[in-house]
Amino acid sequence: MRAWIVIALRNIWKNRRRSAYTILAIAFGYAGVNMFGGFKDYLYSTIKNAFIHVNAMGHLNIHKRGFTSEGRREPTEFLISAEELRQIKALVGARDDVVVVTPQLQIQGLVSNGQFSTVFVALGRVPSEVEEIQRRVGGWIAKRQYYTGEGLSDDHPENVALSAGLADVLGVKAGDDVIATAPTVAGQINALDGHYVGYFDSTLDVLDDKLMEVSLQFSQLLYDTDSVDRIVVLFNDDGDLEAKRDWVQQQLDAAGLDMEVWTWVERAPFFAATERMNNVIFLFMFLVVLVIMVMSVVNTIGMSILERTREIGTMRALGLKRRGIIELFAIESFILGLLGSAVGFLLFLVAWSVVKGFDPHWIPPTYSKPIPLEVHFVTSNLLWSIVFLSVLSLVAAIAPARKAANLEVVDALGHI
């Protein structure tokens, strides 16, 4: 085997110009695929961190059964009572890897500065428990300041935060009071004074002039209820999330609680849509790279066979069997794949370093402000790409190698 490797390396060097083109084709394909793979991983992790931690929606959401299908029409018909909340917190919170079990209540109505009113949508949450969820965020989002001004606190349930667009519409500044109006659970109109303490940038541009954040106590007072519409569960990590969801559902069913449990992926349709779109783009890009690389390898090995026909005839005359010819060209092609992947890894490192150093920003769909653009260093993708491209190079050489092996000795020796 060592002798075959030495011969293959000599052949690659002898045909170094053609080999260089093949190595570069593989290298650029390797770098391009992994750059996009790193960007895709960054995109997914950003969406996941934003939903789970920044928006404090956790890994699992527990709702009254039917809330997700019919709750939009009659949300107050699917509220979780205070007693049910107590039971669920006791059941789910007993698990060792559960970090937070926190209730939330979404409300909507009108908010006024005293002179002008507009529609608002708010999620009432327990500020201290939201902070616990947000502290566990990773990546660039962890460095981003969520509130401009004060945030919400358990000690001041009257405090409210507005999205930047809503604060601009109302024309309020920190320290001003606003009035929230909404129908209660019983159908009566209720109004509540809120103290505006700060604003936040919405990740959804279309809702930037409608969002509020309030304490759970504020939302319950406005709706005149002690119930909630969802319970958020955060684990130490999102590994084996389906099994965790099944465990929570079993605990609720065993306790006779008519609830349904949803994972964060099921509650974030934008993530699923983005994942499908990027998978299609990634597949298309990979197929283009695949075709270019296979054609380059086949062309290199094919031309090598044509130029070395007499050499092949000599080896066959000396007793080398057809299998030996195939092995020789397969090893040569495999080495080309390895060299191309190695050069591609260096190209990827250069491109990754450039992105890291320049720190570019962009505005993705549904975002209202620029965010950092990153390419993640996904070790598993880089390693599997080396294996796949090297093996693919080997496989691409089989057809021309068979052609070389099937040459008649006399014809090969007399080839001009």
C-alpha positions in Angstrom: 0.0 0.0 0.0 2.8 2.4 0.8 4.3 1.9 -2.7 0.9 2.7 -4.2 0.7 5.9 -2.2 4.2 7.0 -3.3 3.4 6.2 -7.0 0.0 8.1 -6.7 1.8 11.2 -5.2 4.4 11.1 -8.0 1.6 11.0 -10.6 -0.2 13.9 -8.9 3.1 15.9 -9.0 3.8 15.0 -12.6 0.4 16.3 -13.6 0.6 19.1 -11.1 -1.2 21.7 -13.2 -4.3 19.5 -13.8 -4.1 18.3 -10.2 -4.0 21.9 -8.9 -7.2 22.7 -10.8 -8.9 19.6 -9.3 -7.6 20.4 -5.8 -8.9 24.0 -6.1 -12.3 22.9 -7.3 -12.6 20.6 -4.3 -11.2 23.3 -2.0 -13.6 26.0 -3.1 -16.5 23.6 -2.9 -15.4 22.6 0.6 -15.1 26.2 1.8 -18.3 27.3 0.2 -20.4 24.5 1.6 -19.0 24.9 5.1 -19.3 28.7 5.1 -23.0 28.3 4.3 -23.3 25.5 6.8 -21.7 27.8 9.5 -24.1 30.6 8.5 -27.1 28.3 8.7 -26.0 27.1 12.1 -25.7 30.8 13.2 -29.2 31.6 11.8 -30.8 28.6 13.6 -29.1 29.4 16.9 -30.1 33.0 16.7 -33.7 32.2 16.1 -33.7 29.6 18.8 -32.0 31.9 21.4 -34.3 34.7 20.6 -37.4 32.6 21.0 -36.4 30.5 24.0 -34.4 33.0 26.0 -34.8 36.6 24.8 -38.6 36.2 24.4 -38.7 34.0 27.4 -40.9 31.3 25.7 -38.8 28.5 27.2 -38.4 25.0 25.8 -41.9 23.9 26.5 -45.3 25.6 26.7 -48.2 24.2 28.6 -51.7 25.3 27.6 -55.2 24.3 28.4 -56.2 21.7 25.7 -57.7 23.4 22.7 -56.0 26.8 23.4 -53.8 26.6 20.3 -56.6 25.8 17.9 -59.5 27.8 19.4 -57.9 30.2 21.8 -57.5 33.0 19.3 -61.3 33.3 19.1 -62.1 32.8 22.8 -58.8 33.1 24.8 -60.6 33.6 28.1 -62.3 30.2 27.7 -58.9 28.4 27.9 -57.3 29.9 31.0 -55.4 27.8 33.5 -56.7 28.4 37.0 -54.6 29.3 40.0 -55.1 25.8 41.5 -54.1 24.1 38.3 -51.0 26.4 38.1 -50.0 25.3 41.6 -50.3 21.6 40.7 -48.4 22.0 37.5 -45.5 23.9 39.1 -45.3 21.2 41.8 -45.3 18.3 39.2 -43.0 19.7 36.6 -40.7 21.6 39.0 -39.8 18.3 40.8 -37.7 17.2 37.8 -34.0 17.8 38.4 -33.1 19.4 35.0 -36.0 21.9 35.1 -34.7 25.4 35.7 -37.8 27.6 35.5 -41.6 26.9 35.5 -43.3 30.3 35.1 -46.8 31.4 34.2 -47.7 34.0 31.6 -50.9 35.8 30.4 -51.2 37.5 27.1 -53.5 40.5 27.0 -54.7 43.0 24.4 -56.6 46.2 24.4 -56.0 49.9 24.0 -53.2 52.0 25.5 -53.5 55.8 25.8 -51.2 58.7 26.7 -54.2 60.6 27.8 -54.9 62.2 24.5 -54.4 59.4 21.9 -55.2 55.7 22.0 -53.9 52.8 20.0 -54.1 49.0 20.0 -51.6 47.0 22.1 -50.7 43.4 22.6 -48.8 42.5 25.8 -47.5 39.4 27.6 -47.7 39.5 31.3 -44.8 37.7 33.0 -43.0 37.4 36.3 -40.0 39.7 35.8 -37.6 37.9 38.0 -38.3 34.5 36.3 -38.0 36.1 32.9 -34.5 37.4 33.9 -33.6 33.9 35.0 -34.4 32.7 31.5 -32.7 35.5 29.7 -29.5 35.1 31.7 -29.0 31.7 30.0 -28.9 33.1 26.5 -25.8 32.4 24.4 -24.1 34.0 21.4 -24.1 37.7 20.4 -27.6 38.1 21.9 -26.1 37.8 25.4 -24.2 41.0 24.8 -27.2 43.0 23.6 -29.0 45.3 25.9 -32.6 44.3 25.8 -34.2 47.4 27.4 -33.3 51.1 26.9 -34.1 52.6 30.2 -35.4 50.5 33.1 -36.7 47.0 32.9 -39.6 45.5 34.7 -39.4 44.3 38.3 -41.4 42.3 40.8 -41.4 45.2 43.3 -43.1 47.5 40.9 -45.9 45.7 39.1 -47.3 49.0 37.7 -44.2 49.4 35.5 -44.6 48.8 31.7 -42.2 48.7 28.8 -43.2 49.6 25.2 -41.7 48.6 21.9 -39.8 51.4 20.3 -42.5 51.9 17.7 -45.3 52.0 20.2 -43.5 54.5 22.4 -42.9 56.7 19.3 -46.6 56.5 18.3 -47.7 57.5 21.8 -45.0 60.2 22.1 -44.1 59.2 25.7 -40.8 59.3 27.5 -39.5 57.4 30.5 -41.4 58.4 33.6 -44.7 59.2 31.8 -47.9 57.3 32.7 -50.0 55.5 30.2 -53.5 54.0 30.6 -54.3 50.4 29.5 -57.9 49.5 28.7 -59.2 46.0 28.0 -62.3 43.8 28.6 -62.1 41.6 31.7 -62.7 37.9 31.7 -66.3 38.7 32.7 -66.7 41.0 29.7 -66.6 44.3 31.5 -64.3 47.2 30.5 -61.4 47.8 32.9 -58.7 50.4 32.9 -55.3 50.4 34.7 -52.6 53.0 35.0 -49.1 52.0 33.9 -45.8 53.7 34.6 -43.7 53.7 31.4 -40.0 53.0 32.3 -38.3 51.9 29.1 -38.5 50.6 25.6 -37.3 47.6 23.7 -36.6 46.8 20.1 -39.1 44.3 18.6 -37.8 41.4 16.5 -41.0 41.7 14.5 -41.1 44.8 12.4 -44.9 44.5 11.7 -45.6 44.5 15.4 -43.2 47.2 16.5 -45.9 49.8 17.1 -48.2 47.4 19.1 -46.1 45.5 21.7 -46.0 46.1 25.4 -44.4 44.1 28.2 -46.0 44.1 31.6 -45.8 42.1 34.8 -48.1 39.1 35.3 -49.7 41.0 38.2 -50.5 43.9 35.9 -52.1 41.7 33.2 -54.1 39.8 35.8 -55.4 43.0 37.3 -56.4 44.4 33.9 -58.2 41.1 33.0 -59.6 40.8 36.6 -58.4 37.2 37.0 -55.9 35.1 38.8 -55.6 32.7 35.9 -53.0 32.4 33.2 -53.0 31.2 29.6 -49.7 29.4 29.4 -46.9 28.0 31.6 -43.4 28.1 30.3 -40.8 25.4 31.2 -37.1 25.9 30.8 -34.6 23.0 31.1 -30.9 23.0 31.5 -30.6 22.3 27.8 -32.8 21.4 24.8 -31.4 17.8 24.3 -33.9 15.1 23.8 -36.7 17.6 23.9 -39.4 15.3 22.6 -38.8 12.8 25.5 -39.0 15.7 28.0 -42.3 16.8 26.4 -43.7 13.3 26.6 -42.7 13.1 30.3 -44.4 16.4 31.1 -47.5 15.3 29.2 -47.6 12.0 31.1 -47.3 13.8 34.5 -50.2 16.1 33.6 -52.4 13.3 32.3 -51.7 11.2 35.4 -52.8 14.1 37.6 -56.1 14.5 35.6 -55.1 17.9 34.2 -56.6 18.6 30.7 -53.5 20.2 29.3 -51.4 20.0 26.1 -47.6 20.5 25.9 -45.9 22.1 22.9 -42.2 22.3 22.2 -40.6 25.7 21.2 -40.2 24.5 17.6 -43.9 23.8 17.3 -44.6 27.3 18.8 -42.2 29.0 16.4 -43.4 28.3 12.8 -41.0 30.9 11.5 -38.1 28.7 12.6 -39.5 25.7 10.8 -40.1 27.8 7.6 -36.6 29.2 7.7 -35.1 25.8 8.3 -36.9 24.3 5.3 -35.9 27.2 3.1 -32.2 27.0 4.1 -32.1 23.2 3.7 -33.3 23.6 0.1 -30.7 26.3 -0.6 -28.0 24.2 1.1 -29.0 21.1 -1.0 -29.0 23.1 -4.2 -25.6 24.6 -3.4 -24.2 21.2 -2.4 -25.4 19.6 -5.7 -23.7 22.3 -7.7 -20.4 21.7 -5.8 -20.9 17.9 -6.2 -21.2 18.2 -10.0 -18.2 20.5 -10.4 -16.1 18.3 -8.2 -17.0 15.0 -9.8 -16.4 16.5 -13.3 -13.0 17.8 -12.2 -11.9 14.5 -10.7 -13.2 12.5 -13.7 -11.5 14.9 -16.1 -8.2 14.8 -14.2 -8.1 11.0 -13.9 -9.3 10.6 -17.5 -6.6 12.8 -18.9 -4.1 11.1 -16.7 -5.1 7.7 -18.1 -4.8 9.0 -21.7 -1.3 10.4 -21.1 -0.1 7.3 -19.2 -1.6 4.7 -21.6 1.8 3.2 -22.4 2.8 3.3 -18.8 -0.3 1.4 -17.9 0.5 -1.1 -20.7 4.0 -1.6 -19.2 2.6 -2.2 -15.8 0.1 -4.7 -17.1 2.9 -6.5 -19.1 5.0 -6.7 -15.9 2.1 -8.6 -14.3 0.0 -5.9 -12.6 -3.6 -7.1 -12.6 -6.6 -5.0 -13.5 -7.5 -4.6 -9.8 -4.1 -3.1 -9.2 -4.7 -0.4 -11.9 -8.1 0.4 -10.4 -6.5 0.7 -6.9 -3.7 2.9 -8.2 -6.1 5.5 -9.7 -8.5 5.2 -6.7 -5.7 6.0 -4.3 -4.6 8.9 -6.5 -8.1 10.3 -6.6 -8.6 9.8 -2.9 -5.4 11.8 -2.2 -6.7 14.6 -4.5 -9.8 14.7 -2.3 -7.8 14.9 0.9 -5.5 17.6 -0.5 -8.5 19.6 -1.8 -10.3 19.3 1.6 -7.1 20.4 3.4 -6.8 23.5 1.2 -10.5 24.1 1.5 -10.2 24.0 5.3 -7.5 26.7 5.0 -9.7 28.8 2.7 -12.6 28.4 5.2 -10.4 29.5 8.1 -9.4 32.6 6.1 -13.0 33.5 5.2 -14.2 32.7 8.8 -11.4 35.0 10.2 -12.4 37.8 7.8 -16.0 37.7 8.9 -15.0 37.5 12.5 -12.6 40.5 12.1 -14.9 42.8 10.1 -18.0 42.1 12.3 -20.5 42.8 9.5 -24.2 43.5 10.4 -27.4 42.8 8.4 -31.2 43.1 8.8 -32.8 39.7 8.4 -36.5 39.3 7.5 -38.9 40.5 10.2 -36.1 42.3 12.1 -36.2 46.1 12.5 -32.6 46.7 13.5 -29.2 45.4 12.2 -27.8 42.4 14.0 -24.2 40.9 13.7 -23.7 38.5 10.9 -21.7 35.4 12.0 -20.4 32.2 10.6 -20.2 29.4 13.2 -17.3 27.0 13.4 -19.2 23.7 13.2 -16.5 21.1 13.8 -18.7 18.1 12.9 -19.6 19.7 9.5 -15.9 20.3 8.8 -14.8 16.8 9.6 -17.7 15.1 7.7 -17.0 17.3 4.7 -13.4 16.0 4.6 -14.6 12.4 4.8 -17.4 12.8 2.2 -15.4 14.7 -0.4 -12.5 12.4 -0.1 -14.7 9.3 -0.5 -16.6 11.0 -3.3 -13.3 11.7 -5.1 -12.5 8.0 -4.8 -15.8 6.9 -6.2 -15.6 9.4 -9.1 -12.4 7.8 -10.2 -13.9 4.3 -10.5 -15.3 4.7 -14.1 -12.1 6.1 -15.7 -10.0 3.6 -13.6 -12.0 0.7 -15.0 -11.4 2.0 -18.5 -7.7 2.0 -17.8 -7.8 -1.5 -16.4 -9.7 -2.9 -19.4 -7.1 -1.7 -21.9 -5.4 -4.6 -23.9 -1.7 -4.8 -23.1 -0.7 -4.7 -26.8 -2.9 -1.7 -27.6 -1.7 0.2 -24.5 2.0 -0.4 -25.4 1.5 0.7 -28.9 -0.5 3.9 -28.0 0.9 7.1 -29.4 
